[in-house]
């Protein structure tokens, strides 16, 4: 996949963002808004019978980032090779939603000048060059609130690009969410998010918030990440991430989406 960067301006003076693949296979990339260069990305980690967070962290590093804030539930053991990353250890179990939502609030507090706030979950792997690709293509549209580079199978499109998914409470999969600074601050203050009491359904709550605020989710197809579920390796027969919970068009861990950027 060849990447070509252009930054045209629209009538309203806003620099536009989209990714369109032409019939010859080349991909034209048009960015809207300020280029992301100051990242604040965290990972929420919970105990598992077969831990996958070390695989995820290693893959994240190979995707181009040098720093990641770890938000760990009680009972999580962080490998020594990742001990140099900032870590916030929960004293008591918060559960999936509260750990995720608290982590987003803390990212905004800890890194107030970030251009992008990202939260990934502990059961995903990436292709190479994701950081470089995102710095070239974020943000995809003026109404974007959150972008996902993991795209579940039923969101797959035939033409490469960012696609709006205005599904409200039926939004799926929160493995790789990247928020604009404005949308992150909106999300952590919105009543639907603040008052959510259930343990899970991160994706559904984000969908409710995005529709209420008109800060919409955009998913990239083909998927630049894969949900590996509870398995210790991506291709294990015990991999519980399948069907709609997995990507059907993942480009692969060895694919470099940032090549040529």
C-alpha positions as CSV (number, residue, x, y, z in Angstrom):
1,X,0.0,0.0,0.0
2,X,1.6,3.3,-1.1
3,X,0.9,6.4,1.0
4,X,0.7,9.9,-0.4
5,X,0.2,12.9,1.9
6,X,-1.7,15.9,0.9
7,X,-3.3,18.7,2.9
8,X,-5.8,20.7,0.9
9,X,-8.0,23.4,2.5
10,X,-11.8,23.6,2.3
11,X,-13.9,26.7,1.9
12,X,-14.3,27.2,5.7
13,X,-10.5,27.3,6.0
14,X,-10.3,24.0,7.9
15,X,-7.6,21.6,6.8
16,X,-9.4,18.4,5.7
17,X,-8.8,14.8,6.7
18,X,-9.6,11.5,4.9
19,X,-8.0,8.5,3.5
20,X,-9.1,7.3,0.1
21,X,-7.6,4.4,-1.9
22,X,-7.5,4.9,-5.6
23,X,-8.1,2.1,-8.2
24,X,-4.4,1.8,-8.8
25,X,-3.8,0.8,-5.1
26,X,-2.2,4.1,-4.0
27,X,-3.7,5.6,-0.9
28,X,-4.2,9.4,-0.7
29,X,-4.1,10.8,2.8
30,X,-5.6,14.1,3.7
31,X,-5.2,15.4,7.3
32,X,-7.6,17.7,9.1
33,X,-6.4,19.9,11.9
34,X,-3.2,20.1,13.9
35,X,-0.8,17.2,13.4
36,X,-0.5,14.9,16.5
37,X,3.0,14.9,18.0
38,X,2.5,14.9,21.7
39,X,1.0,11.6,22.7
40,X,-0.6,10.4,26.0
41,X,-1.4,6.7,25.7
42,X,-2.3,4.3,28.4
43,X,-3.1,0.6,28.7
44,X,-5.6,-0.9,31.2
45,X,-4.5,-4.2,32.5
46,X,-6.5,-6.8,34.5
47,X,-5.4,-10.2,35.8
48,X,-5.9,-13.1,33.4
49,X,-5.3,-16.9,33.6
50,X,-3.1,-16.5,30.5
51,X,-1.8,-12.9,30.6
52,X,-1.5,-11.1,27.3
53,X,-0.5,-7.6,28.3
54,X,3.2,-8.2,27.7
55,X,2.5,-9.2,24.1
56,X,0.4,-6.1,23.7
57,X,3.0,-3.8,25.2
58,X,5.8,-5.2,23.0
59,X,3.6,-4.9,19.9
60,X,2.7,-1.3,20.9
61,X,6.4,-0.4,21.1
62,X,7.1,-2.1,17.7
63,X,4.3,0.0,16.3
64,X,6.4,3.1,16.9
65,X,5.8,4.4,20.4
66,X,8.4,4.8,23.1
67,X,6.2,5.4,26.1
68,X,3.0,3.9,27.6
69,X,1.3,4.6,30.9
70,X,0.2,1.3,32.6
71,X,-3.0,1.3,34.7
72,X,-3.0,-2.1,36.5
73,X,-5.7,-3.8,38.6
74,X,-4.6,-5.7,41.7
75,X,-2.8,-9.0,40.9
76,X,-1.2,-7.9,37.7
77,X,2.5,-8.6,37.3
78,X,4.4,-6.3,35.0
79,X,7.5,-7.7,33.2
80,X,10.8,-6.2,34.2
81,X,11.4,-5.1,30.6
82,X,8.4,-2.7,31.0
83,X,9.3,-1.5,34.5
84,X,10.6,1.9,33.1
85,X,7.1,2.8,31.9
86,X,4.9,5.0,34.2
87,X,2.5,2.9,36.2
88,X,-0.6,3.5,38.2
89,X,-1.5,0.6,40.5
90,X,-5.0,0.3,41.7
91,X,-5.2,-0.5,45.4
92,X,-8.7,-2.1,44.9
93,X,-10.3,-3.8,41.9
94,X,-12.2,-1.2,39.9
95,X,-13.5,-3.5,37.1
96,X,-13.3,-2.9,33.4
97,X,-15.3,0.3,33.0
98,X,-14.1,2.1,36.1
99,X,-10.4,1.3,35.4
100,X,-10.8,2.5,31.8
101,X,-12.8,5.6,32.7
102,X,-10.5,6.5,35.6
103,X,-7.5,6.0,33.4
104,X,-8.9,8.4,30.8
105,X,-9.4,11.0,33.5
106,X,-5.9,10.5,34.8
107,X,-4.3,10.7,31.4
108,X,-5.9,14.1,30.9
109,X,-4.7,15.2,34.4
110,X,-1.2,13.8,34.1
111,X,-0.6,15.0,30.5
112,X,-2.6,18.2,30.1
113,X,-0.8,19.3,26.9
114,X,-1.3,16.1,24.9
115,X,-2.5,16.3,21.3
116,X,-4.1,12.9,21.5
117,X,-5.3,10.7,24.4
118,X,-5.2,7.0,23.7
119,X,-6.4,4.0,25.7
120,X,-5.7,0.5,24.6
121,X,-6.7,-2.7,26.2
122,X,-4.4,-5.6,27.2
123,X,-5.4,-8.1,24.6
124,X,-4.5,-6.5,21.2
125,X,-1.6,-6.5,18.8
126,X,-0.6,-4.0,16.1
127,X,1.0,-3.8,12.7
128,X,4.2,-1.8,12.5
129,X,4.3,1.9,11.7
130,X,0.9,2.8,13.4
131,X,2.2,5.8,15.2
132,X,3.7,7.3,12.0
133,X,0.5,6.5,10.2
134,X,-1.7,8.2,12.8
135,X,0.5,11.3,12.9
136,X,0.0,11.6,9.2
137,X,-3.8,11.0,9.2
138,X,-5.4,12.2,12.4
139,X,-7.9,13.6,12.5
140,X,-10.3,12.1,9.9
141,X,-13.1,14.6,10.0
142,X,-14.3,17.8,11.8
143,X,-16.9,15.9,13.8
144,X,-14.5,13.2,15.0
145,X,-14.5,12.3,18.7
146,X,-12.6,9.1,18.9
147,X,-10.7,6.9,16.4
148,X,-10.1,3.2,16.5
149,X,-7.4,1.3,14.5
150,X,-8.9,-2.0,15.5
151,X,-11.9,-2.7,13.4
152,X,-14.2,-5.7,14.2
153,X,-15.2,-7.9,11.3
154,X,-18.7,-6.5,10.8
155,X,-17.3,-3.0,10.3
156,X,-15.0,-4.0,7.5
157,X,-15.1,-1.9,4.3
158,X,-13.9,-2.8,0.8
159,X,-12.2,0.6,0.2
160,X,-9.4,1.6,2.7
161,X,-10.2,4.6,4.8
162,X,-11.6,6.1,8.0
163,X,-15.4,5.4,8.4
164,X,-17.8,7.0,10.8
165,X,-19.7,4.6,13.0
166,X,-22.6,6.5,14.6
167,X,-24.2,3.5,16.3
168,X,-24.9,5.0,19.7
169,X,-25.2,2.4,22.5
170,X,-24.6,-0.4,19.9
171,X,-21.0,0.6,19.2
172,X,-18.6,-2.4,19.3
173,X,-15.1,-2.9,20.6
174,X,-13.0,-0.4,22.6
175,X,-9.6,-2.1,22.2
176,X,-7.8,0.9,20.6
177,X,-9.5,4.3,21.2
178,X,-7.7,7.5,20.4
179,X,-9.5,10.7,21.5
180,X,-9.0,14.3,20.5
181,X,-8.1,16.6,23.5
182,X,-11.6,18.2,23.3
183,X,-13.4,14.9,23.1
184,X,-11.4,13.3,26.0
185,X,-12.3,16.2,28.3
186,X,-15.9,16.0,27.1
187,X,-16.1,12.2,27.8
188,X,-14.7,12.4,31.3
189,X,-17.3,15.0,32.3
190,X,-20.4,13.7,30.5
191,X,-23.2,12.5,32.8
192,X,-23.7,9.3,30.8
193,X,-20.1,8.3,31.5
194,X,-19.8,9.7,35.0
195,X,-22.9,7.9,36.2
196,X,-22.3,4.6,34.5
197,X,-22.4,1.9,37.2
198,X,-22.0,-1.3,35.3
199,X,-18.7,-3.2,35.1
200,X,-18.3,-3.5,31.4
201,X,-19.7,-2.1,28.1
202,X,-17.0,0.5,27.5
203,X,-17.7,0.6,23.8
204,X,-21.5,1.0,24.4
205,X,-21.0,3.9,26.8
206,X,-18.6,5.7,24.4
207,X,-21.2,5.2,21.7
208,X,-23.9,6.8,23.9
209,X,-21.6,9.7,24.7
210,X,-20.5,10.2,21.1
211,X,-24.1,10.4,19.8
212,X,-25.1,12.8,22.5
213,X,-22.2,15.1,21.9
214,X,-21.9,14.6,18.1
215,X,-18.3,13.7,18.6
216,X,-18.4,10.5,16.5
217,X,-16.3,7.3,16.4
218,X,-14.3,6.6,13.3
219,X,-12.8,3.2,12.6
220,X,-10.1,2.5,10.0
221,X,-10.4,-0.3,7.5
222,X,-8.4,-2.5,6.9
223,X,-7.8,-3.1,10.6
224,X,-4.3,-2.1,11.8
225,X,-4.7,-4.1,15.0
226,X,-6.1,-7.5,16.1
227,X,-8.0,-8.6,19.2
228,X,-6.2,-11.6,20.6
229,X,-8.6,-12.4,23.4
230,X,-7.5,-14.7,26.2
231,X,-4.9,-16.6,24.2
232,X,-1.1,-16.4,24.8
233,X,-0.5,-16.2,21.1
234,X,-2.5,-14.7,18.2
235,X,-3.1,-18.0,16.4
236,X,-3.7,-20.3,19.4
237,X,-6.7,-22.6,19.1
238,X,-7.8,-21.2,22.5
239,X,-8.1,-17.7,21.1
240,X,-11.5,-16.5,22.3
241,X,-11.5,-13.4,20.2
242,X,-13.3,-14.5,17.0
243,X,-16.3,-13.7,14.9
244,X,-17.4,-10.1,15.4
245,X,-14.9,-9.7,18.2
246,X,-12.0,-10.0,15.9
247,X,-10.8,-8.3,12.7
248,X,-11.3,-10.2,9.5
249,X,-9.0,-7.9,7.5
250,X,-6.1,-7.3,9.9
251,X,-3.0,-6.4,7.8
252,X,-0.7,-8.4,10.0
253,X,1.9,-7.7,12.7
254,X,4.8,-7.6,10.1
255,X,3.0,-5.1,7.8
256,X,4.4,-1.6,8.0
257,X,1.6,0.9,7.5
258,X,4.1,3.8,8.0
259,X,6.4,2.8,5.2
260,X,7.0,5.8,2.9
261,X,5.5,8.4,5.2
